[in-house]
Amino acid sequence: MAGDAKYDSKQSQPIIPFIVGPTAVGKTATAIELAKLLDGEIISIDSRQVYKGLDVGTAKPTLRQQKEISHHLIDILKPTEQISAGSYREMALAAVAEIQSRGKLPIFVGGSGMYVKAVVQGIFQESLTDKSVRERLKSELERKGIAELYNRLIDIDPELAVKIHLNDAKRITRALEIYEITGKPPSEHYKKQETESPFPNRIFVLTMERKNLYQRINERVDQMIRDGLVAEVQALLDSGLRKNLDSLLTLGYREVIGYLDGDCSHDEMIENIKLNTRHYAKRQLTWFRNQLEAIWIAINSQTTISNITGQIIESLRTD
C-alpha cells in the first residue's frame, strides 16, 4: 500500500500527485522514482503518448521503464483515432479506480495541461464531437491554411484565441468544432466546467532556469534523431498516414515531414525542432502558471531526483 502518501481525512483517500512541467525537464524519471518509493503506478497525461507508433517523437517511456513501473494510457489508440480531453478524463478516472483497487497509488505524469485541468476540474458536458464537422474543418485547413482558421477563431472567441499558438492546428480546429456544434464560444463552456475534483490531488510543476532547460531540450532532440525519429516518421507515412492526420500535426513530426517532403535540409529540420520545442516549453510554463494551482519545484544543476521526490513526499504528508 502507498503508506507514505497522505490520506484525506474526509474521504479516506490518498492524495494523488500530478508531476507536470515543460518538455525535457525530467518528469518521467521523477515519476518512476516516486512510484518506487510510494508503491505507485504511473498514468501518462500526454495527448500524444496515447498513440501507438509515436514513440521516439513523444519521448515515450522506454520498454524497460514501463516494465520497471506499470504505466497506463500509453499505446492505447491508433494514430487514425481521435481523443478529446473529455474522453481522456473518462479513461483516466477508470485507471485511477483500477490502480487503487489493487492498493497502489496512481501517479499522473506529463505535460498536457488541458488534460490535467480536465481530470482535476472536469469537462463541460456539451463537449461533443461531430465527425462531419471535424472532417470539414480538416478539409478547410488543407485548402485555406491555418491562418484563416485562426482568424476565424479570433472572431468568435478572442479570449481563447490568445491562449493558442497560431500553428496549433489541433486546438484551433477543435475550438471551431465546439463552436459549430454548440453555437457558443469554447471559453464560455470552460468557465462553466466542474471545479470539484473527483479525488484529493496535489499538482507539482517541475521547472528550471531557462538556459538549462533549453540545453536539455537541444540534447533531447539530438538523441531523438540518433534514436531514429526520421525513420519513425517515414514508417508512419509509408503506412498511409499523411499531413492532415491530427497526431502527426504535432511538434517533432511536423518538422520531419517537412524534411521528408524536401522543404528543408536535415540540419534545418533539427534546428526547427529545437526552436519549436523551446517555444513550446515556454508556452507550457506560461499555461501552468496561469491555469493551475500547483506547487512549483525549481531544479538546478545540483538537484537530484531524490531531492525532488523528497519534496513531493514531504508535501503529500503535510497540509
C-alpha positions as CSV (number, residue, x, y, z in Angstrom):
1,M,0.0,0.0,0.0
2,A,1.1,3.6,-0.6
3,G,1.8,4.1,3.0
4,D,3.9,7.3,2.6
5,A,1.1,9.2,0.8
6,K,-1.1,11.4,3.0
7,Y,-4.8,10.4,3.3
8,D,-7.6,12.9,3.1
9,S,-9.4,12.8,6.4
10,K,-12.9,13.4,4.9
11,Q,-12.7,10.9,2.1
12,S,-10.2,8.4,3.4
13,Q,-8.4,8.6,0.0
14,P,-4.8,9.2,-0.6
15,I,-3.7,12.5,-2.2
16,I,-2.8,11.7,-5.8
17,P,0.2,13.5,-7.1
18,F,0.5,15.1,-10.6
19,I,4.0,15.6,-11.9
20,V,3.8,18.1,-14.7
21,G,6.2,20.6,-16.3
22,P,7.7,21.6,-19.6
23,T,9.1,19.1,-22.0
24,A,12.6,17.6,-21.2
25,V,12.5,18.8,-17.5
26,G,12.8,15.3,-16.1
27,K,9.2,14.3,-15.3
28,T,9.4,10.7,-16.3
29,A,12.5,9.9,-14.3
30,T,11.0,11.7,-11.3
31,A,7.7,9.9,-11.5
32,I,9.4,6.4,-11.8
33,E,11.4,7.1,-8.7
34,L,8.4,8.4,-6.8
35,A,6.4,5.3,-7.8
36,K,9.1,3.1,-6.4
37,L,9.0,4.9,-3.1
38,L,5.3,5.1,-2.8
39,D,4.3,1.7,-4.3
40,G,2.7,3.5,-7.2
41,E,1.8,3.1,-10.8
42,I,2.0,5.8,-13.5
43,I,-0.8,7.3,-15.5
44,S,0.6,9.2,-18.6
45,I,-1.1,12.5,-19.0
46,D,0.2,13.2,-22.5
47,S,-2.0,13.8,-25.5
48,R,0.4,12.0,-27.9
49,Q,1.8,9.1,-25.9
50,V,-1.7,7.5,-26.2
51,Y,-0.9,6.7,-29.8
52,K,0.8,3.5,-31.0
53,G,3.8,4.0,-33.2
54,L,4.5,7.6,-31.9
55,D,7.4,6.5,-29.7
56,V,10.6,8.5,-30.3
57,G,9.0,11.8,-31.1
58,T,6.9,11.8,-28.0
59,A,9.7,10.7,-25.6
60,K,7.6,7.8,-24.6
61,P,8.9,5.8,-21.6
62,T,11.1,3.0,-22.8
63,L,10.0,-0.6,-22.6
64,R,12.5,-1.0,-19.7
65,Q,10.9,1.9,-17.8
66,Q,7.4,0.5,-18.5
67,K,8.5,-2.9,-17.2
68,E,10.1,-1.3,-14.2
69,I,6.9,0.5,-13.2
70,S,3.4,-0.1,-14.6
71,H,2.3,2.6,-17.0
72,H,-1.3,3.4,-18.1
73,L,-2.8,5.3,-21.0
74,I,0.2,4.7,-23.3
75,D,-0.2,3.0,-26.7
76,I,-4.0,2.7,-26.4
77,L,-5.1,4.3,-29.8
78,K,-4.2,4.0,-33.4
79,P,-2.8,7.3,-35.0
80,T,-6.0,7.4,-37.0
81,E,-8.3,7.5,-33.9
82,Q,-9.4,10.7,-32.1
83,I,-9.2,11.6,-28.5
84,S,-10.6,14.6,-26.6
85,A,-9.9,16.0,-23.1
86,G,-13.3,14.6,-22.1
87,S,-12.6,11.1,-23.3
88,Y,-9.2,11.2,-21.8
89,R,-10.7,12.1,-18.4
90,E,-13.1,9.1,-18.5
91,M,-10.1,6.8,-19.2
92,A,-8.0,8.4,-16.5
93,L,-10.7,8.1,-13.8
94,A,-11.1,4.4,-14.8
95,A,-7.3,3.9,-14.5
96,V,-7.3,5.6,-11.1
97,A,-10.1,3.3,-9.8
98,E,-8.3,0.2,-11.2
99,I,-5.0,1.1,-9.7
100,Q,-6.5,1.9,-6.3
101,S,-8.4,-1.3,-6.3
102,R,-5.1,-3.1,-6.1
103,G,-3.8,-1.0,-3.2
104,K,-1.5,1.1,-5.4
105,L,-1.1,4.8,-5.6
106,P,-1.9,6.4,-9.0
107,I,0.8,9.0,-10.1
108,F,0.0,11.2,-13.0
109,V,2.9,12.5,-15.1
110,G,3.0,14.5,-18.3
111,G,2.9,17.9,-19.9
112,S,-0.6,18.2,-21.5
113,G,-2.1,21.0,-19.4
114,M,-5.6,20.7,-20.8
115,Y,-5.7,17.1,-19.8
116,V,-4.6,17.9,-16.3
117,K,-7.3,20.5,-16.0
118,A,-9.9,18.2,-17.4
119,V,-9.1,15.5,-14.8
120,V,-9.0,17.7,-11.8
121,Q,-11.7,20.2,-12.7
122,G,-13.9,18.3,-15.0
123,I,-15.0,19.0,-18.6
124,F,-18.1,20.8,-19.8
125,Q,-21.0,18.4,-20.7
126,E,-21.6,19.9,-24.1
127,S,-18.1,19.0,-25.3
128,L,-19.3,16.8,-28.1
129,T,-17.7,15.5,-31.3
130,D,-19.3,15.7,-34.7
131,K,-17.3,13.7,-37.3
132,S,-18.8,15.6,-40.3
133,V,-17.9,19.0,-38.8
134,R,-14.4,17.8,-37.9
135,E,-13.8,16.4,-41.4
136,R,-15.0,19.6,-43.0
137,L,-12.7,21.7,-40.8
138,K,-9.7,19.5,-41.7
139,S,-10.6,19.9,-45.4
140,E,-10.7,23.7,-44.9
141,L,-7.3,23.5,-43.1
142,E,-5.8,21.8,-46.1
143,R,-7.3,24.2,-48.7
144,K,-7.2,27.6,-46.9
145,G,-4.4,27.2,-44.4
146,I,-4.1,27.6,-40.6
147,A,-4.1,31.4,-40.6
148,E,-7.6,31.7,-42.0
149,L,-9.0,29.2,-39.4
150,Y,-7.1,31.0,-36.6
151,N,-8.5,34.4,-37.7
152,R,-12.0,32.8,-37.6
153,L,-11.3,31.7,-34.0
154,I,-10.2,35.2,-33.1
155,D,-13.6,36.5,-34.4
156,I,-15.7,34.0,-32.4
157,D,-13.6,33.6,-29.3
158,P,-10.8,36.1,-28.9
159,E,-10.3,35.1,-25.2
160,L,-9.4,31.6,-26.2
161,A,-7.5,32.5,-29.3
162,V,-4.8,34.5,-27.5
163,K,-4.0,31.3,-25.5
164,I,-3.5,29.2,-28.6
165,H,-0.4,29.4,-30.8
166,L,-1.1,30.2,-34.5
167,N,0.4,26.9,-35.6
168,D,-1.5,24.7,-33.2
169,A,-3.9,23.3,-35.8
170,K,-5.3,20.6,-33.5
171,R,-6.5,23.1,-30.8
172,I,-7.7,25.6,-33.3
173,T,-9.9,23.1,-35.3
174,R,-11.1,21.6,-32.0
175,A,-12.2,25.0,-30.8
176,L,-14.0,25.8,-34.0
177,E,-15.7,22.3,-33.9
178,I,-17.0,23.0,-30.4
179,Y,-18.3,26.4,-31.5
180,E,-20.1,24.9,-34.6
181,I,-21.7,22.1,-32.5
182,T,-22.8,24.2,-29.6
183,G,-23.2,27.7,-31.0
184,K,-21.2,29.1,-28.1
185,P,-17.5,30.2,-27.8
186,P,-15.5,27.4,-26.2
187,S,-14.2,29.8,-23.4
188,E,-17.8,30.1,-22.2
189,H,-18.0,26.3,-21.7
190,Y,-14.7,26.2,-19.9
191,K,-15.9,28.8,-17.4
192,K,-18.9,26.5,-16.6
193,Q,-17.0,23.3,-16.2
194,E,-16.9,21.4,-12.9
195,T,-14.5,22.6,-10.3
196,E,-14.8,19.7,-7.8
197,S,-12.0,17.3,-8.2
198,P,-13.0,13.6,-8.3
199,F,-10.3,12.8,-5.8
200,P,-7.8,14.5,-3.5
201,N,-4.8,15.7,-5.6
202,R,-1.7,17.8,-5.5
203,I,-0.1,19.2,-8.6
204,F,3.7,19.6,-8.8
205,V,5.3,21.7,-11.6
206,L,8.9,20.9,-12.3
207,T,10.8,23.9,-13.6
208,M,14.4,25.0,-14.1
209,E,16.3,28.0,-15.3
210,R,15.5,28.7,-19.0
211,K,19.2,28.3,-20.2
212,N,19.4,24.9,-18.6
213,L,16.0,23.8,-19.9
214,Y,16.9,24.8,-23.4
215,Q,20.1,22.9,-23.3
216,R,18.3,19.8,-22.2
217,I,15.8,20.3,-25.0
218,N,18.6,20.6,-27.6
219,E,20.2,17.4,-26.2
220,R,16.9,15.5,-26.2
221,V,16.3,16.4,-29.9
222,D,19.7,15.3,-30.8
223,Q,19.1,12.0,-29.0
224,M,15.7,11.6,-30.8
225,I,17.5,11.9,-34.1
226,R,20.0,9.3,-33.1
227,D,17.2,7.1,-31.9
228,G,15.6,7.1,-35.3
229,L,12.9,9.8,-35.3
230,V,13.2,10.3,-39.1
231,A,12.7,6.5,-39.7
232,E,9.8,6.5,-37.3
233,V,8.0,9.3,-39.2
234,Q,8.8,7.7,-42.6
235,A,7.3,4.4,-41.4
236,L,4.1,6.2,-40.3
237,L,3.8,7.9,-43.7
238,D,4.6,4.6,-45.5
239,S,1.6,3.1,-43.7
240,G,-0.7,5.5,-45.3
241,L,-0.7,8.4,-42.9
242,R,-0.3,11.9,-44.2
243,K,-0.1,15.6,-43.1
244,N,-3.7,16.1,-42.3
245,L,-3.6,13.5,-39.5
246,D,-4.1,15.1,-36.1
247,S,-1.4,13.1,-34.4
248,L,1.2,14.0,-37.0
249,L,0.4,17.7,-37.0
250,T,2.5,18.0,-33.8
251,L,5.9,19.0,-32.6
252,G,8.7,17.0,-34.0
253,Y,6.7,15.0,-36.5
254,R,5.6,18.1,-38.4
255,E,9.2,19.2,-38.9
256,V,10.4,15.8,-40.0
257,I,7.5,15.6,-42.6
258,G,8.8,18.9,-44.0
259,Y,12.3,17.5,-44.3
260,L,11.0,14.3,-46.0
261,D,8.9,16.4,-48.4
262,G,12.0,18.4,-49.3
263,D,11.0,21.6,-47.7
264,C,14.2,21.9,-45.7
265,S,17.6,20.3,-45.2
266,H,18.4,17.7,-42.4
267,D,20.3,20.3,-40.4
268,E,17.4,22.8,-40.8
269,M,14.9,20.2,-39.7
270,I,16.9,19.6,-36.5
271,E,17.2,23.3,-35.7
272,N,13.4,23.7,-36.4
273,I,12.6,21.0,-34.0
274,K,14.8,22.5,-31.3
275,L,13.5,26.0,-31.8
276,N,9.8,25.0,-31.9
277,T,10.3,22.8,-28.8
278,R,11.9,25.6,-26.9
279,H,8.9,27.8,-27.8
280,Y,6.5,25.1,-26.8
281,A,8.2,24.7,-23.4
282,K,7.9,28.4,-22.8
283,R,4.2,28.3,-23.6
284,Q,3.7,25.2,-21.3
285,L,5.3,27.1,-18.4
286,T,3.1,30.2,-19.0
287,W,0.0,28.0,-19.2
288,F,0.8,26.1,-16.0
289,R,1.4,29.4,-14.2
290,N,-1.8,30.9,-15.3
291,Q,-4.2,27.9,-15.2
292,L,-3.2,25.5,-12.4
293,E,-3.0,25.8,-8.6
294,A,0.3,24.0,-8.1
295,I,3.5,23.6,-6.1
296,W,6.5,24.6,-8.1
297,I,9.7,22.8,-7.7
298,A,12.8,24.5,-9.0
299,I,15.6,22.2,-10.4
300,N,19.2,23.3,-10.8
301,S,22.4,21.5,-11.7
302,Q,22.8,20.3,-8.1
303,T,19.3,18.9,-7.7
304,T,19.0,15.1,-7.7
305,I,15.9,13.1,-8.3
306,S,16.0,12.1,-4.7
307,N,15.8,15.8,-3.8
308,I,12.7,16.3,-6.0
309,T,10.9,13.1,-4.8
310,G,11.7,14.1,-1.2
311,Q,10.0,17.5,-1.6
312,I,7.0,15.8,-3.2
313,I,6.6,13.2,-0.5
314,E,7.0,15.8,2.2
315,S,4.2,17.9,0.6
316,L,2.0,14.8,0.4
317,R,2.4,14.3,4.1
318,T,1.6,17.8,5.2
319,D,-1.3,20.2,4.7
